[in-house]
Amino acid sequence: MSIIFECEYQGRRYAGHGIPAPGSTLTLYPVTDGQLHTALVAGEGPEALRDALPERSEPVEVALGDPGLTFLPPLLPTASNNALINGFMGTHRSKFDRAPEPDEKFTPPNYYIKGFGSWLRMPDEPLTTMAEPIWLLEEPEVVLVYANDDEGVPHYAGYTFGNDLNDIGLHLENPWAWTPYAKLCETSIAPWLFLDAPPEKVTGTVTIERDGGPAWQGPFSCGADSLFHRIPDMADYIFSYPHLRRPGLVNYLFLGADKATYHDGFRIENGDRMVLDVSSHGVVLANQVRYGTRAPK
């Protein structure tokens, strides 16, 4: 399984292979903003990204905990911010009272636009919510990453994992009108880009930590085997919209989440730490919740 990541170190952009182990040293190869995007759209698929790392250039060795090291969302165009966070809701079988028929006609699930790619946050960064959320909900999800070429053709880069934190309490008060407000929380994403087809099986555990200890814990699944909708159908449908095929756009497409803390009656509070352990893929995504403030009058 090939995995790549991008990061900044001492003001310069780099890329590397794999998920670093705690205490390890990273081998980083210099790249420019958009270099991997260009390699993807010129190549034959995600593996073009692995082959694009300039391993003959002068790499640098950096300790994982170096304070000058900052990881980046996969393929994020930092200069142009030409990136979009968006996704689907109500996609899991656990939210239906029946199983899909093998040849069932595709019915698009609900969809949302969360914000710009620059709004994404990395592991261990706080996630800011609205000032007075009603009932927050963490959502561990598979995130598909696409990059459009100059003709507006989407190219699949691979997948990673994210936490679509939102205010489900606000959504439930008015599902037909207030969902866009409920989604206005910051979103975390793992920097590790898996250069494979969307995963069939993804399992893990959510732990909500409070005052230094676990306050709630429960399992989740978010692979294709847990979805009611077929991933190719969802991707084909969303890219039927021309605005999502704008040249150069990087698209972070969240595939929806299983039931979690809210469905167990647990309330996430200001200062809680959400730990999403995607054990099936060796990824841990942890972020502290931070309530926002109202704008001054």
Number of C-alpha atoms within 10 A of each C-alpha: 6 16 21 19 22 26 21 17 18 9 10 12 19 23 25 23 18 14 18 14 10 9 9 11 15 20 17 25 21 20 20 11 17 16 14 24 26 18 19 26 23 12 15 12 17 24 18 19 24 19 13 17 21 15 14 7 11 9 16 13 10 15 15 17 13 10 9 12 18 16 19 24 24 26 25 27 21 14 8 12 14 17 23 21 22 19 23 18 15 19 23 21 16 15 13 12 7 9 10 15 8 6 6 8 9 12 10 14 14 11 17 15 14 24 17 16 23 17 16 24 23 20 20 15 14 21 26 20 23 20 13 12 19 18 19 24 21 25 23 32 26 25 26 25 24 27 27 22 20 14 10 16 19 22 21 23 27 25 26 25 27 28 30 26 23 27 24 20 17 20 19 15 12 10 13 9 12 15 20 17 14 24 22 18 24 21 26 25 24 24 26 25 27 26 21 16 13 18 18 12 13 19 16 19 18 23 19 25 19 17 9 9 11 14 14 16 16 14 15 21 22 25 21 18 15 19 24 19 21 13 18 9 13 19 15 10 13 17 13 10 10 10 11 18 22 18 16 22 26 30 28 29 24 27 28 24 26 22 19 19 19 15 10 10 9 16 16 23 16 18 16 21 25 26 23 28 20 22 12 12 16 10 17 17 22 25 23 21 23 19 18 15 11 9 6 4 3
